[in-house]
Amino acid sequence: MTAHLASETQRYLAQAEEFGAHNYHPLPIVVSEAFGAWVTDVDGKRYLDCLAAYSALNFGHAHPVLVDVAKAQLDRLTLTSRAFHNDRLGPFLEGLAKLAGKDMVLPMNTGAEAVESAIKVARAWGYRVKGVEHDRAKIIVANGNFHGRTTTIISFSDDPDARDDFGPYTPGFVSVPYGDAAALAAAIDDDTVAVLLEPIQGEAGIVVPPHGYLAEVRRLTLDAGVLFIADEIQSGLGRTGATFQCDNEGVIPDLYLLGKALGGGIVPVSAVVGDASVLGVLRPGEHGSTFGGNPLAAAVGLAVVGLLETGDYQRRARELGAGLRARLDALVGRGVVEVRSVGLWAGIDIAPGLASGRRVAELLAERGVLAKDTHGSTIRLAPPLVVEADELDWAVDQLEAVLADLRG
Ligand SMILES: *Cc1c(COP(=O)(O)O)cnc(C)c1O
């Protein structure tokens, strides 16, 4: 694909290759501008963004409300550290707690930090509230999970790329098959303090557990006196047609982990949201972050909460998602073996032997659609929720054409 790339793009790619660590393998597209669901590269070519930065751009690029709030805040106050209060943090904490129907919020920056924070909270809760013997706390996770990239988090990953050569690993985690409530029940014992799950496994390829699984997890954890931590960093904040994917399953976890779209695609903002009986275990000095809860992040985060309170984005995800699903289902047997989707979030398994997911993503990019492969043969589609129905239709037309070309 590199042979016919335009000159600006080639110059940039050589620079990134020489001076950047090679921990990513991006498609050779160099974006320089974006608005809504569309991005423009350095050579002026336009693409429909069907990845939305892994759902960090649920509200689209440069959402006018979010950009206005960020610009106004930049002129006023950007950082105080938590040594002092700032006048933006309180409103954000209250807004987000009420959106989630919980008592309180622990603000952090990246998704991985929210996960790490929840692990610490769950352990402290286990020792101080549940009465687990010191240093024995156990957290149950699921096979195929993705919760971030820190050393503790990759300790309970089963992806060799994420994990190999980064040990020694943090103990205290047990992994069970995803979607299997009986296996989870069997793994719970007196030392179990929490179950940590993605309500839908995003990086694994939009893996949707059987309906009723999350409700069963909730029942089991309540019965056993174990926390249920829902990592909604990718599934939450509108993507699945609800504020939280847990809403779709009628489930209320003890802790929500949020990130990605919480920063409106402008700044990294993450949070652990829960009740005082759990989050209240943290005492001054036990946890923190220099940038966590900074006024710029809080201002943008509060504006994001405001967008979600309208319900418009959740409704768009439901409506557009239904249309997308109908179009994708029609591709099964024509280069696609399986489609999984909830709201405006789809995983499309390309027929074995036809082409790799990477190749399909490259061919889509040539046709002006940005999407990302995962786990070899799956294409994931997660456009900004501001995308229009006809744009989405056009994107599926391009996928259809790519598959037709590959099938000859
Ligand atoms: C992206 C993601 C994370 C990690 O977020 P970062 O901001 O990249 O650290 C954690 N959990 C889930 C489910 C994610 O999709």
Ligand as a Chemical Component Dictionary entry (heavy atoms), coordinates in Angstrom:
data_LIG
# 
_chem_comp.id                   LIG 
_chem_comp.type                 NON-POLYMER 
_chem_comp.pdbx_formal_charge   0 
_chem_comp.three_letter_code    LIG 
# 
loop_
_chem_comp_atom.comp_id 
_chem_comp_atom.atom_id 
_chem_comp_atom.alt_atom_id 
_chem_comp_atom.type_symbol 
_chem_comp_atom.charge 
_chem_comp_atom.model_Cartn_x 
_chem_comp_atom.model_Cartn_y 
_chem_comp_atom.model_Cartn_z 
_chem_comp_atom.pdbx_ordinal 
LIG C1 C1 C 0 -9.230  1.476  26.152 1  
LIG C2 C2 C 0 -9.640  0.638  27.292 2  
LIG C3 C3 C 0 -8.960  0.691  28.520 3  
LIG C4 C4 C 0 -7.685  1.490  28.712 4  
LIG O1 O1 O 0 -7.847  2.850  28.476 5  
LIG P1 P1 P 0 -6.545  3.766  28.215 6  
LIG O2 O2 O 0 -7.085  5.166  28.239 7  
LIG O3 O3 O 0 -5.996  3.380  26.869 8  
LIG O4 O4 O 0 -5.584  3.497  29.313 9  
LIG C5 C5 C 0 -9.448  -0.059 29.566 10 
LIG N1 N1 N 0 -10.550 -0.818 29.426 11 
LIG C6 C6 C 0 -11.225 -0.896 28.272 12 
LIG C7 C7 C 0 -12.436 -1.752 28.180 13 
LIG C8 C8 C 0 -10.788 -0.184 27.154 14 
LIG O5 O5 O 0 -11.428 -0.290 25.986 15 
# 
loop_
_chem_comp_bond.comp_id 
_chem_comp_bond.atom_id_1 
_chem_comp_bond.atom_id_2 
_chem_comp_bond.value_order 
_chem_comp_bond.pdbx_ordinal 
LIG C1 C2 SING 1  
LIG C2 C3 SING 2  
LIG C2 C8 DOUB 3  
LIG C3 C4 SING 4  
LIG C3 C5 DOUB 5  
LIG C4 O1 SING 6  
LIG O1 P1 SING 7  
LIG P1 O2 DOUB 8  
LIG P1 O3 SING 9  
LIG P1 O4 SING 10 
LIG C5 N1 SING 11 
LIG N1 C6 DOUB 12 
LIG C6 C7 SING 13 
LIG C6 C8 SING 14 
LIG C8 O5 SING 15 
# 
